[in-house]
Amino acid sequence: MVGAPTSSQKRGYMRRLIPAIAAGALLLAACSSGSSDSGGSSSAAPESSAATSAAAGPDCGSTIDEIAAKAKEEGKVNLIALPDTWANYRGIIDSFVAKYGIEAPVMNPDASSADELTAVETLRGQPDMPEVLDIGPSFIQQAKDAGYLESYKPVVWDEIPASLKGEDGTWVGAYYGVLAIATNATIQPNVPKTWADLKKPEYKGQVTINGDPREAGAAFAAVMAASLANGGSFDDIMPGIEYFSELKKLGNLQTIDVTEAAVLSGEVPIALDWTYNFPGLKPALDEAGFDFQVIVPADGVYGGYYAQSVVTEAPHPCAARLWLNHLVSDEGALGYLEGGAIPARYAALLDKGLITPEVAANLPSAETIAAISFPTQAQIDAAKAVITEQWGPMVADL
């Protein structure tokens, strides 16, 4: 979110609006009608770590030490769409570089999921091609169909819940969060607490969705959450589209990009975004004199993950595998936690006693995390199709 992001920027608000999100999001079981896999515990079938870490492709080894040795010979991994303040990616990248001495440049930090796939296609065969993707679940199938996703299972594959990984090893969801209503209480002291509240006339011109749901994960999640709050389900996103259509007709929905600069300038009194996008902004918000309050709306709770994948024909294939392993390692998971994101191996970290009260303070409640469930890929793809067809005539073009 640095600089002046475009309308297709990746995360949007704080660093990564981008992923066309995520339709792969998660949702409180109380609101869910889809899959019952819980984000809080692993349901993966037992499998040997050595076997799963050895994937098709170059011989990088099957242990972290072996992979790291080969990766150090390559010396670099090309990353994309990882804004510094998004889920503490700057801290995670820095820890990777410090530990392994491998360069990890980030191309287009604010790219959208669609932008990521375009970059892979455009730079195919070149030394700076992106080597690990971080995309919204609604883009997984598109990336697979294009042949961009390598089948690779990290060493800790067994500890990742089945709902946060592809059976074929083409992706893992290293982290997730919950869609929240974030309000600049210095500008708007009457803080909305529910999706229904956002329709009130006092919020005219103040509510900002984080991007276009046809391209951005956080925006897709907002539509799904609004649907759940208005009688919809994982199988029916139309009530969410109708909700935003009404919000726009009321004049409450504004269409500016939710960027860090816009938030710090006061242009975004109310932002719909992931819970993990705010801890990293707090120092800057405090310096600007803003009291930002982040609330998970009780009438429509929706969580979402981003999928990480090693790209086929990666110029530095072992370094790409090492980066993916770092993301799901204890160190990477703790990095996500520091940024307010929930790591895929949350249950494993709890069992190890690694989640301190200080770290937990940045997260949604333990009850909320335990209740989160994920829509299936079929539900995600179906919702994306409806959004693609209806968002323009019902919302964007009004």
DRENFI-334377 format. One record per residue (C-alpha): residue number from 1; residue in one letter; x, y, z. Coordinates in steps of 0.5 Angstrom, whole numbers, plus 500, padded with zeros to 3 digits. Example, Ala and Ser with C-alpha at 12.3 -4.5 7.8 and 13.67 -1.06 7.14 Angstrom:
// DRENFI-334377
ZAMI    i  aa    X    Y    Z
ZAMI    1   A  525  491  516
ZAMI    2   S  527  498  514
***
This chain:
// DRENFI-334377
ZAMI    i  aa    X    Y    Z
ZAMI    1   M  500  500  500
ZAMI    2   V  506  504  499
ZAMI    3   G  505  510  494
ZAMI    4   A  499  511  490
ZAMI    5   P  496  504  488
ZAMI    6   T  491  503  483
ZAMI    7   S  484  500  483
ZAMI    8   S  487  493  482
ZAMI    9   Q  492  494  487
ZAMI   10   K  492  487  491
ZAMI   11   R  490  488  498
ZAMI   12   G  488  495  498
ZAMI   13   Y  488  497  504
ZAMI   14   M  494  496  507
ZAMI   15   R  498  492  503
ZAMI   16   R  494  487  500
ZAMI   17   L  488  488  497
ZAMI   18   I  489  485  492
ZAMI   19   P  487  478  492
ZAMI   20   A  481  477  488
ZAMI   21   I  480  474  494
ZAMI   22   A  478  470  497
ZAMI   23   A  472  467  496
ZAMI   24   G  476  462  500
ZAMI   25   A  474  465  506
ZAMI   26   L  472  462  512
ZAMI   27   L  466  463  516
ZAMI   28   L  463  462  523
ZAMI   29   A  460  456  523
ZAMI   30   A  454  459  526
ZAMI   31   C  453  463  520
ZAMI   32   S  456  457  515
ZAMI   33   S  452  453  511
ZAMI   34   G  458  450  507
ZAMI   35   S  464  446  509
ZAMI   36   S  464  444  517
ZAMI   37   D  472  444  517
ZAMI   38   S  474  448  522
ZAMI   39   G  480  452  522
ZAMI   40   G  482  451  529
ZAMI   41   S  484  443  528
ZAMI   42   S  488  439  523
ZAMI   43   S  483  434  519
ZAMI   44   A  489  432  514
ZAMI   45   A  490  425  513
ZAMI   46   P  496  422  516
ZAMI   47   E  502  422  511
ZAMI   48   S  510  422  512
ZAMI   49   S  513  429  512
ZAMI   50   A  519  426  508
ZAMI   51   A  514  423  503
ZAMI   52   T  510  429  502
ZAMI   53   S  516  434  502
ZAMI   54   A  519  431  496
ZAMI   55   A  515  433  490
ZAMI   56   A  515  433  483
ZAMI   57   G  520  438  480
ZAMI   58   P  528  439  482
ZAMI   59   D  531  435  487
ZAMI   60   C  531  440  493
ZAMI   61   G  531  435  498
ZAMI   62   S  526  433  503
ZAMI   63   T  528  436  510
ZAMI   64   I  529  443  511
ZAMI   65   D  537  443  512
ZAMI   66   E  537  440  505
ZAMI   67   I  532  445  502
ZAMI   68   A  536  450  505
ZAMI   69   A  543  448  502
ZAMI   70   K  540  448  495
ZAMI   71   A  536  454  496
ZAMI   72   K  543  458  498
ZAMI   73   E  546  456  492
ZAMI   74   E  540  459  488
ZAMI   75   G  541  465  492
ZAMI   76   K  534  469  491
ZAMI   77   V  527  468  491
ZAMI   78   N  522  472  487
ZAMI   79   L  516  474  491
ZAMI   80   I  510  478  489
ZAMI   81   A  504  482  492
ZAMI   82   L  506  482  499
ZAMI   83   P  505  489  502
ZAMI   84   D  510  491  508
ZAMI   85   T  504  492  513
ZAMI   86   W  499  486  511
ZAMI   87   A  499  480  516
ZAMI   88   N  507  483  518
ZAMI   89   Y  510  480  511
ZAMI   90   R  515  485  512
ZAMI   91   G  517  482  519
ZAMI   92   I  517  475  515
ZAMI   93   I  521  477  509
ZAMI   94   D  526  480  514
ZAMI   95   S  526  473  518
ZAMI   96   F  527  469  512
ZAMI   97   V  533  473  509
ZAMI   98   A  536  474  516
ZAMI   99   K  536  466  517
ZAMI  100   Y  538  464  510
ZAMI  101   G  542  469  507
ZAMI  102   I  537  469  501
ZAMI  103   E  535  475  497
ZAMI  104   A  527  476  497
ZAMI  105   P  525  482  493
ZAMI  106   V  518  483  492
ZAMI  107   M  515  485  485
ZAMI  108   N  509  490  485
ZAMI  109   P  507  489  493
ZAMI  110   D  500  492  492
ZAMI  111   A  498  487  486
ZAMI  112   S  492  484  486
ZAMI  113   S  491  476  485
ZAMI  114   A  489  477  478
ZAMI  115   D  495  482  477
ZAMI  116   E  500  476  480
ZAMI  117   L  497  471  474
ZAMI  118   T  498  476  469
ZAMI  119   A  506  477  472
ZAMI  120   V  507  470  471
ZAMI  121   E  504  469  464
ZAMI  122   T  508  476  462
ZAMI  123   L  515  474  465
ZAMI  124   R  515  466  464
ZAMI  125   G  522  464  462
ZAMI  126   Q  525  470  465
ZAMI  127   P  529  470  471
ZAMI  128   D  525  475  475
ZAMI  129   M  518  471  474
ZAMI  130   P  514  471  480
ZAMI  131   E  516  464  484
ZAMI  132   V  511  464  489
ZAMI  133   L  504  466  489
ZAMI  134   D  499  469  494
ZAMI  135   I  492  469  491
ZAMI  136   G  485  469  493
ZAMI  137   P  482  462  493
ZAMI  138   S  477  464  488
ZAMI  139   F  484  465  483
ZAMI  140   I  486  458  485
ZAMI  141   Q  482  454  479
ZAMI  142   Q  484  459  474
ZAMI  143   A  492  458  476
ZAMI  144   K  491  451  476
ZAMI  145   D  488  451  469
ZAMI  146   A  493  455  466
ZAMI  147   G  499  450  469
ZAMI  148   Y  502  455  474
ZAMI  149   L  502  451  480
ZAMI  150   E  507  446  482
ZAMI  151   S  505  440  486
ZAMI  152   Y  509  441  493
ZAMI  153   K  508  439  500
ZAMI  154   P  511  443  505
ZAMI  155   V  515  439  511
ZAMI  156   V  509  440  516
ZAMI  157   W  504  438  511
ZAMI  158   D  501  434  516
ZAMI  159   E  499  439  521
ZAMI  160   I  496  444  516
ZAMI  161   P  488  443  516
ZAMI  162   A  485  439  510
ZAMI  163   S  481  446  509
ZAMI  164   L  487  450  508
ZAMI  165   K  491  446  503
ZAMI  166   G  490  443  496
ZAMI  167   E  490  435  496
ZAMI  168   D  494  435  490
ZAMI  169   G  499  440  494
ZAMI  170   T  498  445  489
ZAMI  171   W  497  450  495
ZAMI  172   V  497  452  502
ZAMI  173   G  493  457  506
ZAMI  174   A  498  459  510
ZAMI  175   Y  494  464  514
ZAMI  176   Y  487  467  515
ZAMI  177   G  483  473  518
ZAMI  178   V  476  475  519
ZAMI  179   L  473  481  515
ZAMI  180   A  472  487  520
ZAMI  181   I  468  494  520
ZAMI  182   A  474  499  522
ZAMI  183   T  472  506  524
ZAMI  184   N  476  512  525
ZAMI  185   A  472  514  531
ZAMI  186   T  476  521  531
ZAMI  187   I  472  522  525
ZAMI  188   Q  466  518  526
ZAMI  189   P  465  517  534
ZAMI  190   N  458  513  533
ZAMI  191   V  462  507  531
ZAMI  192   P  458  502  527
ZAMI  193   K  457  495  530
ZAMI  194   T  453  491  525
ZAMI  195   W  452  490  517
ZAMI  196   A  445  493  519
ZAMI  197   D  448  499  522
ZAMI  198   L  452  501  516
ZAMI  199   K  445  503  512
ZAMI  200   K  444  509  517
ZAMI  201   P  444  516  514
ZAMI  202   E  449  518  519
ZAMI  203   Y  454  514  515
ZAMI  204   K  453  517  508
ZAMI  205   G  459  517  504
ZAMI  206   Q  463  514  509
ZAMI  207   V  463  506  508
ZAMI  208   T  469  504  504
ZAMI  209   I  469  497  501
ZAMI  210   N  477  495  500
ZAMI  211   G  477  494  492
ZAMI  212   D  473  491  487
ZAMI  213   P  470  484  489
ZAMI  214   R  471  481  482
ZAMI  215   E  479  482  483
ZAMI  216   A  480  483  490
ZAMI  217   G  479  478  496
ZAMI  218   A  478  483  502
ZAMI  219   A  472  486  497
ZAMI  220   F  469  479  496
ZAMI  221   A  469  477  503
ZAMI  222   A  465  484  505
ZAMI  223   V  460  481  500
ZAMI  224   M  460  474  502
ZAMI  225   A  459  477  510
ZAMI  226   A  454  482  508
ZAMI  227   S  450  476  504
ZAMI  228   L  451  472  511
ZAMI  229   A  448  478  515
ZAMI  230   N  442  478  510
ZAMI  231   G  440  471  509
ZAMI  232   G  445  468  504
ZAMI  233   S  450  463  505
ZAMI  234   F  456  460  502
ZAMI  235   D  451  457  496
ZAMI  236   D  448  464  496
ZAMI  237   I  452  471  495
ZAMI  238   M  446  475  492
ZAMI  239   P  444  478  498
ZAMI  240   G  450  481  499
ZAMI  241   I  450  484  492
ZAMI  242   E  443  487  494
ZAMI  243   Y  446  489  500
ZAMI  244   F  451  493  497
ZAMI  245   S  447  496  491
ZAMI  246   E  442  499  497
ZAMI  247   L  448  502  500
ZAMI  248   K  450  505  494
ZAMI  249   K  443  508  493
ZAMI  250   L  443  510  500
ZAMI  251   G  449  514  498
ZAMI  252   N  453  511  504
ZAMI  253   L  458  507  500
ZAMI  254   Q  464  511  497
ZAMI  255   T  468  508  491
ZAMI  256   I  475  511  493
ZAMI  257   D  481  506  494
ZAMI  258   V  482  504  501
ZAMI  259   T  490  505  501
ZAMI  260   E  494  506  507
ZAMI  261   A  495  514  505
ZAMI  262   A  487  514  504
ZAMI  263   V  486  512  511
ZAMI  264   L  492  516  514
ZAMI  265   S  489  522  511
ZAMI  266   G  482  521  514
ZAMI  267   E  479  520  507
ZAMI  268   V  476  513  509
ZAMI  269   P  472  514  516
ZAMI  270   I  470  507  515
ZAMI  271   A  473  501  512
ZAMI  272   L  471  494  511
ZAMI  273   D  477  490  511
ZAMI  274   W  481  484  514
ZAMI  275   T  482  484  522
ZAMI  276   Y  490  483  521
ZAMI  277   N  491  489  517
ZAMI  278   F  490  494  523
ZAMI  279   P  496  492  528
ZAMI  280   G  501  494  523
ZAMI  281   L  498  501  522
ZAMI  282   K  497  503  529
ZAMI  283   P  503  506  530
ZAMI  284   A  502  511  524
ZAMI  285   L  494  512  526
ZAMI  286   D  497  514  533
ZAMI  287   E  502  519  530
ZAMI  288   A  496  522  526
ZAMI  289   G  492  522  532
ZAMI  290   F  486  517  530
ZAMI  291   D  483  513  534
ZAMI  292   F  481  507  530
ZAMI  293   Q  476  502  532
ZAMI  294   V  476  495  529
ZAMI  295   I  469  491  530
ZAMI  296   V  467  484  527
ZAMI  297   P  460  485  526
ZAMI  298   A  456  480  530
ZAMI  299   D  451  479  524
ZAMI  300   G  455  477  519
ZAMI  301   V  462  474  521
ZAMI  302   Y  466  471  515
ZAMI  303   G  474  469  515
ZAMI  304   G  478  468  509
ZAMI  305   Y  485  465  507
ZAMI  306   Y  490  467  502
ZAMI  307   A  493  461  498
ZAMI  308   Q  501  460  497
ZAMI  309   S  503  456  491
ZAMI  310   V  510  455  488
ZAMI  311   V  510  457  481
ZAMI  312   T  512  452  475
ZAMI  313   E  518  453  472
ZAMI  314   A  521  457  477
ZAMI  315   P  528  460  476
ZAMI  316   H  530  459  483
ZAMI  317   P  525  452  485
ZAMI  318   C  529  450  491
ZAMI  319   A  529  458  494
ZAMI  320   A  521  458  492
ZAMI  321   R  520  451  496
ZAMI  322   L  524  454  502
ZAMI  323   W  520  460  502
ZAMI  324   L  513  456  502
ZAMI  325   N  516  452  508
ZAMI  326   H  518  458  512
ZAMI  327   L  511  461  511
ZAMI  328   V  508  455  515
ZAMI  329   S  514  454  520
ZAMI  330   D  513  456  527
ZAMI  331   E  517  462  525
ZAMI  332   G  513  464  520
ZAMI  333   A  507  463  524
ZAMI  334   L  509  467  529
ZAMI  335   G  511  472  524
ZAMI  336   Y  503  472  522
ZAMI  337   L  501  472  529
ZAMI  338   E  505  478  530
ZAMI  339   G  501  482  525
ZAMI  340   G  494  480  527
ZAMI  341   A  493  474  522
ZAMI  342   I  491  467  524
ZAMI  343   P  497  462  522
ZAMI  344   A  494  455  518
ZAMI  345   R  498  451  524
ZAMI  346   Y  494  455  529
ZAMI  347   A  492  449  533
ZAMI  348   A  500  446  533
ZAMI  349   L  502  453  536
ZAMI  350   L  497  452  541
ZAMI  351   D  499  445  543
ZAMI  352   K  506  448  543
ZAMI  353   G  505  454  548
ZAMI  354   L  507  459  543
ZAMI  355   I  501  463  543
ZAMI  356   T  502  468  549
ZAMI  357   P  497  473  551
ZAMI  358   E  500  479  548
ZAMI  359   V  500  475  541
ZAMI  360   A  493  473  542
ZAMI  361   A  491  480  544
ZAMI  362   N  492  482  536
ZAMI  363   L  487  476  534
ZAMI  364   P  479  475  534
ZAMI  365   S  477  471  540
ZAMI  366   A  479  464  541
ZAMI  367   E  471  462  540
ZAMI  368   T  471  466  534
ZAMI  369   I  477  462  531
ZAMI  370   A  475  456  533
ZAMI  371   A  468  457  530
ZAMI  372   I  471  459  523
ZAMI  373   S  469  454  517
ZAMI  374   F  471  455  510
ZAMI  375   P  467  454  504
ZAMI  376   T  469  449  499
ZAMI  377   Q  472  451  492
ZAMI  378   A  466  449  488
ZAMI  379   Q  462  454  493
ZAMI  380   I  468  459  492
ZAMI  381   D  468  459  484
ZAMI  382   A  460  459  484
ZAMI  383   A  460  465  488
ZAMI  384   K  465  468  484
ZAMI  385   A  461  467  478
ZAMI  386   V  455  471  480
ZAMI  387   I  459  477  483
ZAMI  388   T  463  477  476
ZAMI  389   E  456  477  472
ZAMI  390   Q  452  482  477
ZAMI  391   W  457  486  481
ZAMI  392   G  457  491  475
ZAMI  393   P  450  492  473
ZAMI  394   M  447  492  480
ZAMI  395   V  453  496  484
ZAMI  396   A  459  499  480
ZAMI  397   D  455  502  474
ZAMI  398   L  450  505  478
***
